[in-house]
Amino acid sequence: MAKYLVQAAYTDAGLEGLLKEGGSRRRDAVGKAVKSLGGTLEAFYYAFGDADVVGIVDLPDNVSAAAFSLLVNAAGGAAVQTTVLMTPEEVDQATKKTLDYRAPGE
């Protein structure tokens, strides 16, 4: 499973739904959506700032993460931004990779 940081900003319609349903019911709805894609909701928090909701989800792959983001955005209640999270060990592996690359102008 891969981990993703999901940040969402509610639209006006989404805020109306939040006020009607409450925070825990929205968390449960997100958890159910993530589960339907074969994943789990690891963390879910409401926040101040650009993001109204911040969560960490485990999903099988990038395709599942893209599906989640696309479908939630299409529903119109929130604008979702998804960030792939990497472990320190994955970064260790990345630093050991070599590639044939020339910087611009060199």
Backbone bond lengths (Angstrom), bond angles and torsions (degrees), N, CA, C in turn:
res aa  C-N    CA-C-N  psi(-1)  N-CA   C-N-CA  omega(-1)  CA-C   N-CA-C  phi
1 M - - - 1.460 - - 1.528 109.19 -
2 A 1.302 114.75 147.13 1.457 121.68 177.07 1.528 108.89 -108.82
3 K 1.329 115.56 149.89 1.465 120.51 179.87 1.520 109.69 -102.35
4 Y 1.328 114.19 144.20 1.454 121.40 179.74 1.518 109.72 -135.66
5 L 1.337 115.35 140.19 1.449 122.13 170.03 1.513 106.65 -91.10
6 V 1.316 116.86 122.97 1.457 122.05 179.83 1.520 107.88 -114.16
7 Q 1.333 115.40 124.63 1.465 121.19 177.53 1.520 107.66 -120.77
8 A 1.309 115.91 135.47 1.463 119.70 -177.79 1.519 110.29 -132.93
9 A 1.307 114.61 141.52 1.466 122.25 173.63 1.528 106.50 -116.72
10 Y 1.321 115.62 122.72 1.460 120.00 -178.40 1.522 111.53 -68.17
11 T 1.321 116.07 143.42 1.459 122.56 168.11 1.532 106.57 -84.54
12 D 1.318 116.19 175.38 1.473 118.83 176.85 1.523 110.99 -58.65
13 A 1.330 116.45 -42.80 1.469 120.14 179.12 1.532 110.46 -64.11
14 G 1.318 116.85 -39.46 1.454 120.53 178.25 1.519 112.44 -64.29
15 L 1.334 116.57 -39.42 1.469 119.90 176.98 1.517 111.55 -64.97
16 E 1.326 116.78 -37.87 1.466 119.60 176.39 1.529 110.14 -61.16
17 G 1.336 116.50 -43.55 1.458 120.59 177.89 1.516 112.35 -63.57
18 L 1.333 116.59 -40.83 1.460 120.60 177.98 1.524 110.91 -61.93
19 L 1.319 117.18 -44.74 1.463 120.51 179.54 1.529 111.40 -63.87
20 K 1.320 116.44 -33.06 1.461 121.13 -179.99 1.531 111.74 -75.86
21 E 1.355 117.05 -45.62 1.461 121.80 -173.01 1.520 114.27 -92.20
22 G 1.326 117.38 -30.15 1.460 120.44 -175.41 1.517 111.72 92.38
23 G 1.314 115.24 163.41 1.452 122.13 -174.95 1.515 115.28 -68.07
24 S 1.317 117.41 -41.52 1.471 119.03 -176.25 1.526 111.82 -69.90
25 R 1.303 118.05 -32.06 1.479 119.62 177.71 1.523 111.14 -69.82
26 R 1.342 117.45 -34.09 1.465 120.06 175.88 1.519 109.47 -68.13
27 R 1.324 117.67 -40.99 1.469 120.95 176.65 1.523 109.87 -58.83
28 D 1.318 116.53 -44.99 1.464 120.32 179.88 1.527 111.58 -62.91
29 A 1.335 116.93 -38.02 1.466 120.66 179.09 1.529 110.77 -66.27
30 V 1.329 116.72 -39.77 1.469 120.24 177.42 1.527 109.73 -65.95
31 G 1.324 117.07 -43.78 1.464 120.66 178.34 1.517 112.01 -59.27
32 K 1.327 116.63 -40.54 1.464 120.77 178.94 1.525 110.53 -65.90
33 A 1.333 117.10 -40.69 1.463 120.99 179.21 1.526 110.87 -64.01
34 V 1.325 116.10 -43.90 1.466 120.62 179.10 1.526 110.12 -63.97
35 K 1.324 116.92 -42.49 1.468 121.19 179.31 1.524 110.87 -61.92
36 S 1.331 117.41 -37.08 1.466 120.52 -179.44 1.528 112.10 -65.02
37 L 1.337 116.52 -18.31 1.461 121.67 176.81 1.528 111.64 -97.21
38 G 1.335 116.58 7.92 1.460 120.36 178.76 1.508 113.88 87.11
39 G 1.328 117.22 16.11 1.456 120.58 -176.81 1.517 113.32 -116.62
40 T 1.328 114.69 -172.96 1.461 121.78 177.30 1.524 109.59 -135.29
41 L 1.312 114.88 148.63 1.457 122.17 175.42 1.521 107.31 -91.99
42 E 1.325 117.15 110.98 1.460 121.71 -177.13 1.523 112.16 -83.96
43 A 1.333 116.56 -40.58 1.468 120.36 -178.70 1.523 108.62 -148.44
44 F 1.339 115.38 148.61 1.464 121.46 179.93 1.516 107.27 -149.97
45 Y 1.328 116.64 118.33 1.460 121.52 -179.00 1.519 110.43 -135.72
46 Y 1.312 115.56 147.04 1.450 121.44 168.29 1.520 106.72 -89.04
47 A 1.354 116.16 149.40 1.455 119.71 -172.90 1.519 110.96 -143.71
48 F 1.314 115.29 160.31 1.467 122.35 169.54 1.524 107.23 -91.32
49 G 1.316 117.16 155.38 1.460 120.40 175.67 1.511 112.02 110.50
50 D 1.333 115.08 -154.09 1.464 120.36 -177.05 1.519 112.29 -65.64
51 A 1.322 116.63 -33.50 1.472 121.20 179.48 1.524 109.34 -102.11
52 D 1.320 115.70 131.09 1.462 120.51 175.08 1.522 111.34 -83.97
53 V 1.334 115.65 -27.77 1.463 122.82 -178.98 1.516 108.51 -133.51
54 V 1.332 115.45 138.01 1.461 121.82 175.07 1.518 107.05 -129.87
55 G 1.325 116.38 131.30 1.453 119.87 179.40 1.510 111.69 -142.53
56 I 1.311 115.20 160.61 1.453 122.05 171.68 1.515 106.45 -121.65
57 V 1.328 115.21 126.62 1.455 121.04 -179.44 1.519 110.04 -124.05
58 D 1.318 115.56 147.14 1.459 123.05 170.45 1.516 106.06 -102.55
59 L 1.322 116.14 124.44 1.457 121.33 178.08 1.525 109.15 -132.18
60 P 1.325 116.71 155.84 1.465 119.53 -176.45 1.529 114.38 -60.60
61 D 1.355 117.71 -33.80 1.455 119.33 -172.99 1.524 110.50 -168.32
62 N 1.339 115.44 175.26 1.460 120.87 179.90 1.527 112.60 -63.58
63 V 1.314 117.17 -31.98 1.468 120.16 179.10 1.534 109.85 -62.63
64 S 1.321 116.53 -42.69 1.469 120.77 178.20 1.525 110.59 -65.38
65 A 1.328 117.08 -40.49 1.468 120.97 178.37 1.524 110.45 -63.98
66 A 1.324 116.71 -41.27 1.464 120.25 177.86 1.524 110.94 -64.91
67 A 1.316 116.94 -40.81 1.468 120.53 178.34 1.521 110.52 -60.86
68 F 1.328 116.98 -45.01 1.466 120.77 178.57 1.526 110.31 -58.11
69 S 1.316 116.16 -51.40 1.456 120.95 -178.00 1.528 111.77 -61.48
70 L 1.322 117.14 -46.58 1.463 121.05 -179.48 1.518 112.36 -61.61
71 L 1.328 116.32 -45.66 1.464 119.79 -175.79 1.521 112.20 -70.62
72 V 1.335 117.46 -38.69 1.470 119.20 177.76 1.529 109.75 -67.74
73 N 1.331 117.25 -44.03 1.466 119.68 177.46 1.521 111.25 -60.57
74 A 1.329 116.96 -41.84 1.465 120.72 -178.84 1.529 112.12 -65.78
75 A 1.324 117.22 -28.79 1.470 120.49 -179.84 1.525 111.26 -67.33
76 G 1.334 117.68 -23.82 1.456 121.27 172.80 1.511 117.23 88.87
77 G 1.319 119.33 -1.53 1.460 120.73 -178.74 1.509 114.42 -86.69
78 A 1.326 116.04 -17.73 1.457 120.25 -178.67 1.516 109.60 -158.10
79 A 1.318 115.12 152.05 1.462 121.66 171.98 1.527 106.53 -99.65
80 V 1.329 116.39 119.82 1.461 122.28 -173.43 1.519 110.69 -105.95
81 Q 1.316 114.95 137.64 1.463 122.11 172.35 1.522 106.79 -121.97
82 T 1.333 116.97 129.15 1.455 122.16 -176.82 1.520 109.69 -116.79
83 T 1.336 116.25 132.53 1.461 122.64 179.63 1.520 108.83 -122.73
84 V 1.334 116.42 128.92 1.463 121.20 175.71 1.530 107.81 -70.75
85 L 1.327 116.66 133.27 1.466 121.81 176.70 1.526 108.90 -105.45
86 M 1.326 115.16 140.77 1.464 120.85 179.99 1.520 109.75 -121.98
87 T 1.314 115.70 145.39 1.461 120.68 176.49 1.533 109.41 -79.20
88 P 1.331 117.58 160.08 1.464 119.50 174.40 1.528 112.09 -57.90
89 E 1.325 116.73 -34.56 1.461 120.44 178.90 1.530 111.84 -66.00
90 E 1.318 117.11 -36.18 1.464 119.97 176.75 1.528 110.66 -66.19
91 V 1.325 116.28 -38.15 1.464 119.78 176.91 1.534 109.60 -66.74
92 D 1.347 117.30 -38.20 1.469 120.08 174.63 1.516 110.35 -55.62
93 Q 1.328 116.85 -45.33 1.467 121.20 179.31 1.530 110.72 -62.99
94 A 1.322 116.76 -40.39 1.459 121.00 -179.20 1.525 111.19 -64.39
95 T 1.335 117.28 -37.76 1.463 119.74 -178.87 1.522 112.38 -69.31
96 K 1.312 117.61 -17.71 1.463 121.98 -179.86 1.530 112.66 -90.40
97 K 1.322 116.88 -8.64 1.463 120.86 179.00 1.528 109.66 -74.47
98 T 1.315 116.07 147.21 1.456 120.83 173.78 1.522 108.22 -117.08
99 L 1.316 115.43 152.97 1.453 118.94 178.22 1.514 109.39 -149.25
100 D 1.307 115.81 158.41 1.448 123.09 177.21 1.519 106.61 -95.04
101 Y 1.351 116.20 101.81 1.463 120.65 -175.22 1.519 108.73 -139.59
102 R 1.328 116.20 138.43 1.455 122.64 175.01 1.525 107.28 -119.10
103 A 1.324 116.13 126.63 1.462 120.65 178.67 1.533 109.56 -67.45
104 P 1.324 118.72 150.34 1.451 121.04 179.00 1.536 111.40 -56.28
105 G 1.317 116.91 134.87 1.455 121.66 177.59 1.511 115.60 84.15
106 E 1.304 118.48 -2.49 1.480 120.42 -179.31 1.504 110.47 -95.47
